[in-house]
Amino acid sequence: MVLDKEQAEQIRKQLLAQIAKLPKEQQGDLKEQIEEATPAELEEFIKQSQGQGQGGKCIFCEIIAGKIDSIKVYEDNDIVALMEIMPASKGHILVIPRQHFQFIQEIPDKILQKLLYFVKVTTPILTQILDAKAISIYIPQGVLAGQRIQHFVINLIPRYESDGLAFDWEHKKTETKDLEAIAEKIRKATQGEVRKGIVEEQEKYEKQKKVAIESEADKMVKRKGKRMP
Ligand SMILES: [Zn+2]
């Protein structure tokens, strides 16, 4: 994608507005750089600020393209699983979609199912072969959550006695009414979408089941017919 003049100006304006909000010491010469940037440079700047690595490239995409070496444990048309080169613990695996998505909601269901299925099958195997005591499944979503590379990733982190990893947090005391208020907001916002998805899935499943039963019944009738002419 190359930005046209109008898009470039729009983006330049947005970036300048964002920079103006930064503390003075962080602004540096960013303002001048943005003011003088060509459309191509602006595009590059956006890619970089979205965390797509050096030169606007995503490290995971580079690995998938074979431009960076990696040690793979599984791959197919949609997903790849590889060893984390700087593991949190022994056997730390990264499970990623081939296509570049940052957030879970961007991933087509078929690919997401594959990612989760891989996790489902692999988790108990990892525990067994590595003699791990547990597994932490970690999916950072957004920079603040620790998503340094903006390519969706499921971390499978085997856990061992006193491995020193902390996935814990302070459990804060909260009023029931505050929980209720938030729950109500979430229910209202998600209900339609979630129910729609679940109903569709259920219908699909029932239909498949019906077809399977019918074809089984069909076969039985045919077999019977052969045996008793
Ligand atoms: Zn990527």
Residues whose N, C-alpha, C, O or C-beta is under 5 A from the ligand:
A	BS01	ZN	C58 F60 C61 H100 H151
